[in-house]
Amino acid sequence: MSNFTELDGYLFGQGTHYDIYKKLGAHKGKQGKETGVFFNVWAPHAASVAVIGEFNDWDENRNFMHRVEPAEQGIFETFIPEAKEGQLYKYLIYTDDGTKLYKADPYATYAEVRPGTASRIFDTTKFKWTDQTWMKQRKAIKNFWEQPLAIYEVHPGSWKRHPRTENDGFYSYKEFAHSITEYVLDMGYTHVELMGISEYPFDGSWGYQVTGYYAPTSRYGTPDDFKYLVNYLHKNGIGVILDWVPAHFPKDAHGLADFDGQPLYEYGDPRKGEHPDWGTKIFNYGKPEVKNFLIGSALQWVEQYHIDGLRVDAVASMLYLDYGKKPGQWVPNEHGGNENLDAIEFFKHINTLIRGRNPGAVMIAEESTAWPKITGDVENGGLNFSYKWNMGWMHDFIDYMKLDPYFRKDNHNRMTFAMSYNEAERYILVLSHDEVVHLKGSMLAKMPGLEVDKYKNLMAGYAFMMGHPGKKLLFMGQEFAQGTEWSEARELDWYVLDNPNHRHVSRMFKELLTIYRNYPAMYEQDVSWAGFEWINANDNYRSIFSFVRKSKNGKNNILFVINMTPMRYDDYKVGVPENKKCKLLLDSENTEFGGEGGKIEDSYMPVHEECDGREYSIAFPVAPYQVAVFVY
């Protein structure tokens, strides 16, 4: 009796087998009274396929597979009683011309530690989850965009390391679980976003050239160890988002490229199936079995590993047929355009499916163009992502913050422009890993001025980011102003926290996170002008920004005043929307943040003096690069 039924074949051929990862790959089972492992692989162009591994001493002639009927669906199967948990294996694929290909299992749940490339048998059904409270709360979320979302982007292999050992000093998943949870709880983030979890061969790709779409990388432990990490974070009230890379895959010989001797997972025409800039292959989003492979991967992470959201990498490269290509290197679609119609339908399908089956789970697009309705509903022509990274805001923000303060007055609109399109999508404001590598410098290194000015600039910039509408993401190390660029080959520069300047930035960011989480005005109306009001968007001469974040019930609104220059003002007047006492929440001049000692009073009662077009106002001293946050 076959492990792969006629119904399995039908659904797979339609691209709608949502449990495909339970059928393809290596799975424990019984044939008659014998226990062993079923192996199933999709290789329609193969002449024949054998399974080789530790259970047969890698004998290429012992365990040939048979085609499952109907033969044209291309599924090969065999049952091996000798195969055991933890053993390594590969598929040996013979092409029509006799070429032998040694391939890892595309559906493997566990892999050999690199540089090894074999797959490993692993039963992923054994783990006992204890995060039921978290999962119940996730399912009950109705309007996710009205919840706080402050993401700590982390690369587990370089967050912290042990002194050099045979495993490169990596923290195991379990060690990382305890270390990262303690830190994130202390700082006040709501979620972590994990880079480089899907198995990949080359450390320098940071996990963005994936060979194992169903396997947590073995660098840090087993699949159950990874489940322990997710479970532990959930038990401590922290959500987990995973980087997911359906845009392309590498050409490594053991991987998906030309899997059965011909293009299978990729488009056959290299003008559609190759990324010339990246040297990678592009998935064929129009082929049902390939769509099913990717959809199954996403579903497995969300449903079997309890992941709370997927950040989809390089969405623009999937949407545009001419992305990164010159004339002659790409093929127009059937209408003569540059849109990848297959990818558009793929996104509509997968986003609707994931969010429909898993209420509270989010799909996040890293999309760098002005493609419309990324987060729009499918029925209105949208792609139905939950959020989109606001790359436009990020570039404008960084360009502004890098400027000498003298020139900021002529670039004021860089900081205000994002509000003109804020309602177009549900955005996440990001300062991601991409901005602190490849000679771009760390966030601290981007700041102008003397050393002391750099830290104050950075704190002012972070305050603007945390106050601006949109959910938040910051890459690890930037919260304490790491001075060097990030490298995947070493841990963060934790030693800099011995320097008070770095501690001041860390404390300031922690306080901003506390305000963000504790006041609904900061997050519940991110996508509506009802939640935001410029007090003065045009004070470019002094480069001071003042604005209010508003709650739905009108209580505990938050006023931000941020000075982006080294100028001092003894009596800066700010208009306020209401005649309510303004209580000080944060003053960056406090000594705990490296200031000279706060000169702003604990509260101000507005006076009946017009300012900024408002009937009432308050006035207080503003120091160089000062941030003042009030609640009223």
Stockholm file with secondary structure:
# STOCKHOLM 1.0

chainA/1-632         MSNFTELDGYLFGQGTHYDIYKKLGAHKGKQGKETGVFFNVWAPHAASVAVIGEFNDWDENRNFMHRVEPAEQGIFETFIPEAKEGQLYKYLIYTDDGTKLYKADPYATYAEVRPGTASRIFDTTKFKWTDQTWMKQRKAIKNFWEQPLAIYEVHPGSWKRHPRTENDGFYSYKEFAHSITEYVLDMGYTHVELMGISEYPFDGSWGYQVTGYYAPTSRYGTPDDFKYLVNYLHKNGIGVILDWVPAHFPKDAHGLADFDGQPLYEYGDPRKGEHPDWGTKIFNYGKPEVKNFLIGSALQWVEQYHIDGLRVDAVASMLYLDYGKKPGQWVPNEHGGNENLDAIEFFKHINTLIRGRNPGAVMIAEESTAWPKITGDVENGGLNFSYKWNMGWMHDFIDYMKLDPYFRKDNHNRMTFAMSYNEAERYILVLSHDEVVHLKGSMLAKMPGLEVDKYKNLMAGYAFMMGHPGKKLLFMGQEFAQGTEWSEARELDWYVLDNPNHRHVSRMFKELLTIYRNYPAMYEQDVSWAGFEWINANDNYRSIFSFVRKSKNGKNNILFVINMTPMRYDDYKVGVPENKKCKLLLDSENTEFGGEGGKIEDSYMPVHEECDGREYSIAFPVAPYQVAVFVY
#=GR chainA/1-632 SS CCSSCHHHHHHHHHTCCTTGGGTSEEEEEEETTEEEEEEEEECTTCSEEEEEEGGGTTCTTTCBCEECSSGGGCEEEEEETTCCTTCEEEEEEECTTCCEEEECCTTCSCBCCTTCCCEECCCTTCCCCCCHHHHHHHHHCSCGGGSCCEEEEECHHHHSBCSSCTTTTBCCHHHHHHHHHHHHHHHTCSEEEECSCEECSCGGGTTCSCSEEEEECGGGCCHHHHHHHHHHHHHTTCEEEEEECCSCBCCCTTSSTTTTSSCSSBCSSHHHHEETTTTEECBCTTSHHHHHHHHHHHHIIIIISCCCEEEETTHHHHHBTTTTCCTTSSCCCTTSCSBCHHHHHHHHHHHHHHHHHSTTCEEEECCCSCCTTTTSCGGGTCCCCSEEECHHHHHHHHHHHTSCHHHHGGGTHHHHGGGGSGGGSCEEEEECGGGGSTTCCCHHHHSCSSHHHHHHHHHHHHHHHHHSSSEEEEETTGGGTCCSCCCTTSCCCGGGGGSHHHHHHHHHHHHHHHHHHHCGGGTTTTTSGGGEEEEESCCTTTTEEEEEECCTTSCSCEEEEEECSSCCEEEEEEEESSSCCEEEEEETTSGGGTCSCCCSCSEECCBSCCBTTBSEEEEEEECTTCEEEEEC
#=GC SS_cons         CCSSCHHHHHHHHHTCCTTGGGTSEEEEEEETTEEEEEEEEECTTCSEEEEEEGGGTTCTTTCBCEECSSGGGCEEEEEETTCCTTCEEEEEEECTTCCEEEECCTTCSCBCCTTCCCEECCCTTCCCCCCHHHHHHHHHCSCGGGSCCEEEEECHHHHSBCSSCTTTTBCCHHHHHHHHHHHHHHHTCSEEEECSCEECSCGGGTTCSCSEEEEECGGGCCHHHHHHHHHHHHHTTCEEEEEECCSCBCCCTTSSTTTTSSCSSBCSSHHHHEETTTTEECBCTTSHHHHHHHHHHHHIIIIISCCCEEEETTHHHHHBTTTTCCTTSSCCCTTSCSBCHHHHHHHHHHHHHHHHHSTTCEEEECCCSCCTTTTSCGGGTCCCCSEEECHHHHHHHHHHHTSCHHHHGGGTHHHHGGGGSGGGSCEEEEECGGGGSTTCCCHHHHSCSSHHHHHHHHHHHHHHHHHSSSEEEEETTGGGTCCSCCCTTSCCCGGGGGSHHHHHHHHHHHHHHHHHHHCGGGTTTTTSGGGEEEEESCCTTTTEEEEEECCTTSCSCEEEEEECSSCCEEEEEEEESSSCCEEEEEETTSGGGTCSCCCSCSEECCBSCCBTTBSEEEEEEECTTCEEEEEC
//
